[in-house]
Amino acid sequence: MSTIEEQKILIELETMPFIVGPTENGQERKQQEFDDLRMKDGGGGVQNGLSDTKSVMSTVISRKNGISATSGLINFICGMIGPGCFSLAVSFKQAGLWGGLALVFIVGFLSLYSMHKIVSCSQFLAKSNGDQSLDYGEMAEAAMLNSYKWARRHAKLAKIIVNACLLAFQLGVITVFMVFAVEHIWEFIADSPPPFSKSVMILMYFVPQMLLNFIGHMKLITILCLCGNVIIFAAIVLITKELMMHKWYPTWELNSVTGIEGISLAAGALIYSFEGQAMVLPLENSLKRPKDMTGMTGVLSTAMNLVTVLYAFLGFFGYVTFGPTVQGSLTLNLPNSVLTVSIKGLLVLKIFFGSAIQLFVIVQMLLPSLRSKISEDRKMIHRFLPYALRLGLMLVSLCLALVVPNLMQIIPLVGITSGLLISLILPSFLDCMVFLPVYKKQGEMFKYYQKMIINLFLFVLGWLFLGSGLYSSIDDIINNDV
């Protein structure tokens, strides 16, 4: 995952008029325009409340200004495939060859399943409450408001928790980007004795990155970063060529399956790579026919199936090709020819601009609430507040990068914490909050218990993985076992 926020920033900058997004002040959302609204019963709209699930879910919406399913599919695939895909071979090293292969498809399926939950909840709530477009945090708040009585008073808290997880994940992504760039720069000077440590290199990289992040207008940077998707796919082609031409390790010489610690670390890295929940709802809000998002051949299923196969290919053959010597990114294993060095340099440049976009979105989320707490008379504070906020957020990522300056450690840590909460734990909880009261009220007890058991299983599984993965990550960092 790397271009999710690049897609979302286009929403905020309104360079894609078909996407419904925040207004310039970042506090209000545009109301969407629809071609028609039809129900099976021929009624003129959806009644307030959640009294009839079938009627609400049968509503057919067609937006006047929307993109096709094909465009949505391309956007989603570009949003999913980023520099994180080059780290998948390490997950196979940590989980074992066959354990890693199985884990890729398990995590891919669970991610897809959770994305369907998020979309289903959002579409149901949006249609029930007046055809509004909802982002992840707004969906969480609406889910609680339309659920049990005891849950309604926690609606604001649910929104805060979801947004906090998204912010934590984005800060983690910035940290990964920082470490990714520094490790590639470090490789260029590794042949000669470097005059400084990797920590000093991170500090040196931080200075120009921070100067770039002080830029408030992101349109040009966003366009450059989106053009950088070509670099990602060029790197994939180069790596594929290397994997096919390189001599492979015999599979019996590699670990088949490792222990729970290695599997937990691998799961964290895979969750990081498959993390696309933050992009699902903005993309669904942009489609001309939201129904195209779901289904066996919908945008979600098609994109995730293609991405899962690509990830399995890169991870499996990356580990078979480089074996125990595989590094935190497959690009670091490539021989330093003129072409590969150019690709690596362009990847670093893409990461450099991508970090600015990640931070821009976080600032846009936090700045309005901070400004509302400061008197309008303090104009000087309002003027410098965005710069202070950017500096503070970047310092958090800098400290994390200094503590964990290794891709093989930082990616699992980010994935198994905030990534797991966003992609598995919270969707299971919110799915229960939306649909369990409805099924119980309508007397559909089979669906009620079925959904409750499945979501409870995934909820508990998520917390077990979070606990074991966090312990394994901390242990790995302390022992520096890379």
N, C-alpha and C positions, 0 to 999 in steps of 0.2 A: 504494500500500500504506500503510495506516495503522491498521487495526483488527485486525491479526493478533494482536498481543499482548493486545488487549482480549478476544479469544476465548480465548486461552491462559490469561489471568488468571482467567477463570471456572472453568477446570479446577482451578487451584491453590486457589481459594477455595471450591471444591465447591458453587457455586451451581447447577451443572448436574450432578445426580447421575448422569446417564447417561454422563458423560465420565470415563474412567479417567485419573488424573493423579497427581502427586506427593502424598505425605502431608504432614502439617503441617511436619515437619522438613525437607522438601525433598530427602531423601536416598534414600528408598525409594519404590518404585512399587507400587500395588495390583495384585494378581493378578486378572485378569479371570475372570468366570464365563461359561460357554458353554452354550447349550442342547444342542448336539450337535456331534459331530466325526465326519465320515464320509469314507471314502476309496473309490476305485474297487475296490480289492481286498478291501474289507470288513474290513480289519484294524482293530485296536483303537487305533491311534495311529500316530504318525510315528516312525520309528526315528531314533536319534541320528545326526548327520552329514548329509551332503548327497548321499547315494548315489542317490537316485531323485528327480529333478526333477519328473517328471510326477506322481508320487504326492503329493508335497508340495503342488504347485500345484493339484491337484484337490481338496484338502481343503476342505470346506464348513464355514464357521463362522457361527454365529448367536448373538449375544450376548443374554443375558437382559435386560440393561439397556442399551439403545442407542437412538439416534435414527433416524428414517427417512431415506431418501435425499433426500426433499424438504426436510426440516429441515437436512440437511447441505449441500444446495445453497444454501439461503438464507444459512446461516452463512458459507459459502465466498465467496459474492458480496459479502456485507457486509464480509468480511475483506479482499477485494481492492480494493474501491472506497473510496478515501480522498482526502485533499487532493492527493495526487500526480497524480490524473487531471486536475487543472486545469492542470498544467504541460506537458501533452502537445503543445500547439500550438507550444511552443518547440522541441520535437524536429523538427517539420516545418520550422520556420524554419532550424534548423541543418543538416538533411539535405536540404532541398528538398521541395517539395510532393509529388511522386510518389515521390521517394526515401524520404520519411518514411512515406508510406502503405504502401509495400512493406515497410519496416522494421518497422512495427507488427505486420504479420501474420507476418513472419519471427521476430521476438523472441517473439511470442505462441505460435507453434508450437513453438519451441525450449523455451520455459518449460514448456509443456504436456508435451512429450516428456520433459523432465527430471523433472517431477513424477511421471509414470508410472514412470520408472526408480526413483525414491525409494520409491514405494509398492510396486512389485514386489519390490524388494530387501528392504524391511521385512517384507512379508507372507511371503516365502519363508523368511527367517531366523527370524521369529517362530514360524512353524509348525514349522520344523525343530528349534527349540530349546525347544519346550514351550509354544507359544501365549502368548508374552509380548507386552506392548505396548512398542514401542520409539519413542523420540524420535530426532531426526536424529543427535545425537552417539552415542547408544547403538547405533543402526543402523550407524554407521561403525565402531565398535569391534567389533561382532558380525561385520561383513563381513570385517574383517581376521583375526579369530580363526578364521573358518571358511574361510579362503582358503589360499593357498600357505604353505609352511613359513616362507619368508623374511618373509612379511607378518605372521605372528602376533605376532612380537616388537614390531611397531610398532602394535599395536591401541590401546594407551593414547594414543599420539601422534596417531593418526587422530581419536580422540574429542576430544582437546585442540584440534586444528586446526579441526575442524568447529565446536566450541563457541566458539573464538576468533573465527572468521569471523562466527558469529551475533552474538556480543557486539559486534564491530566494526560490523556492520550496524546493530544497535540503537542504538549510540551515534551513528552517522551519521543515523539517523532522528530522534533527539532533536535533533541539530543542525539538520536540515531543519525540524523543527517550530519551533525557536527563530527561525530566519531567516524562516520563513513568517509567524509571528505578528508579528514586528517589522516586516516589510515592509508588512503590512496596517495596523498601527498608524501606521507612518511615512506611509502614504498619507493618513490622516486629517488630518495636520498639514502635509502637503506644500504646500498652497496658501498658507500663511503661512510666512515665513522661520523655520525651526526654530532654537531656541536652542542645539541641540547636534547632534553628528554621529550617524550611524547606529550607530557603535561604542558611543557612550555610551548610546544607546537599548537596545542589546543588553545592556549591563551593568545598566541599570535594570530590564529585563524579567527578568534572571537572578535578581534578589533575591527577588521573590515566587514565582518558579518553584522556587527552591531551598527556600524555606520550605514550599511545598506538598510537595515531594519528601521532606521530613523525616518526613512522615506515613507510618507503617509499615502501617497498615490501609487497604486499597485497595477494599473492597467498595463503598462509597458512590460513590467516584470512578469505579469501573468501570461502575456502573449509569448514572451521569450521562453517561459517555462513550459507552456503547452507545446511549443515547437520542439522542446527538449524530449518530448515523447518519441520523436524519431530516433534520438540517441539511445533511448532505452531499447527499442526494438532492434536497432543496429547492433547493440551490445549482445542482445539475445542471439542474433544470427551468428555473430563471431564466436560466442561461447558454444553454440550448437555445433558449429564447424569443428571447434577444438575437441569437443566431447566425442564426436563421431570419428575423428582421425587419430585421437590419442590412444595409446595402449591401455587397456582396461585391467584393473585388478580382478583376479578370479573371485567370484562371489563368495566362495567358501572360506576365503582368507579374511573376509570382513565380518564384523559382528552382525549376527542376524537380528537379535533383539537384546537390548540392554535392560537395566533395572528401572525402577520407578523414578529415580532421580533423573536419569537421562531422558526418559519419556516425558517427564514433566517439563524439562528445559526445551525439548523439541516441540512440545505442544504450545509453549509460550511463543516460540519463534513462528510457528505456523499460524497461530491466532493473529499475530502481528501482521503477517503477510496477507491473510484472508480478511482482515478488518475492512469492511466496507459499509458498515451500518450507518455511519454518519452521512454517507452519500445517497443511501437508498431513498429516503423521503424527498430530498430536493429533486432527485431524478424522477421519482414517481409524480411529483407535482408538475414536472415539465412535459410529461407525455400528453399527447392529444387524447389518447384513450387510456386512462389509468389501468383499465383491465388488462392491457398488454403487458403490464409489469409482472403479473403472476401467471400461473398455469404451467403445465409441463413443457411447453414450447415458448413461454414468456421470456421477457428480457432477463429476469433474475436467473431462471433455471439455465437458459442457454449460455449466458455469460459465465456463471459460476462453473458449469460443466467444462467449458473451454479452459477457463483459468485453472481449474483443478488438474486437468490433464497436463497443461503446460508446467505447472508446479511439480507434479509427480515426475515429469520427464527431466526437468532441470535438477531436482533433488536426487533422483535415483542415479542418473548417469553422471552427475557431478561427483557423487560419492564413489561410484564405481571407477571413474576416471582418475581422481586424485587421491582417493582412499584416506588414510590417516593424515595426509599432508594438506587436506582441503582447508582453506582459510575462511575467515568470516564472510567473505564475498568471493564468488567464483571469478570475478574480474581481477582479484589479487593473485589468482593462480595462472592467469594468462601470461604468456611470454611477452616481454617488452619489445615488440616490434613497433615500427613507426605508426602503423594503423591502430594497434591496441592501445598504445600510449595516448594517441589522439582521442580515442573513444573514452579512455579513463579520464583524461583532462576535461572533456565535454561533460561527462557524468558529474564530475566535481563541480563544474560550472552550473549545471542544472540543479544540483543539490544546494548550491550557494543561493540561487534565486528562489528555490522552493522553500527554504527556511523562512525567507521574508514573507512569503504568502501564508505559511502556517501561522506565523506570529500575527500577521495582519488580521486574520479571522478571529483569533483569540482576543485581540485588542478591541475589535468591533463588538464582541459579545460583552466584554467587561466594562468598557468605557462609559456607556450611557448610565449604568447604575452607579458608578463612582461619581460621575458628574452631578447626578441628582442629589447626592449627599453633601455637595459643596455649594455654598452660597454663590449666586450669580455675580455678586459684587466682587468676588475674588477672581478677577479676570486673569491675573498673572498665573494663578494656580491652574485655572482651566486651560491656559495656553500651554503650560509645560507638563500637564498631567499625562497626555498621550506618550510623551518621550520618557517620563519617569516610569510609566507602566511597562513600556517596551523594554526598558533597561532592567527593571525588576524581574520580568518574566524570563529574559535572556540570561540573567544571572542564575536563576534557578536551573535552567538547562545546562549552563556552564558548570555549575557545581556537580550536577549529576554526571556530566561527561568526564569531569576530573576524577570522580570517584570510580566510575565504571568506563574506562577508556578503551573498551574492546567490544567489537561488534558481536562476538560470540556470547557475550554476557549481557549487553544492554538490550538487545532485541528480545530475548526471552523474558527479561525483567519487565519491559513495557507491555509485552503481549499478555503475560500471565496475570497482570494486575488490572490496570484500567481497560486493556483490550478485552479481557475475559468478562469483565463486568458489563461492558457495552454489548458484546456479541452473544452472550449466552445467559448470564444471570438475570439482567434487567429485562430482556425480552420475555423470558419465561414468567417472571413476576407480573409484568404488565399485561401479558396475554390472559392470565388468570383474572386480573382486575377488570378487564374489559368484558370477557365473555362468560365467566362463571355466574355472575348475577343474572345475566340474561337467560342462560340455559336453565337455571333453577326456577326462575319466574315462569318460564314457558313449560316447565315440567319435562324437559328433555334431559333426564337424569343420566342416560347412557353417555351422551356427549359431555355432560357435566363431569362425570367421574373419569371419563377418558382423558379429557383435557387436563383435569387436575392431576392425575397420576403422571402423565407424560411431562407436564411442566414441573411438577415436584421432583421428578427424577432428574431432569436437566438442571434444575435449580441447585439441588444437593450435589450433583456431579460437578457443577461449576465451582461451588465453594470448596469441594475436595481438591480439585485441580488447582484452584487458587492457593490453597494452603500448602499443598505439597510443592507446587511450582515456585512459590515465593520462598519457601525454605530451601529448595534446591538452588535457586538463583543466588540467594544470600550466601549459602555455603560455597557455591562456585566462585563468587566474587572474593570472599574472604580467603579461600585457599588458592585463588588464582589458578584454578585448574582448567586451563584452556588448551 
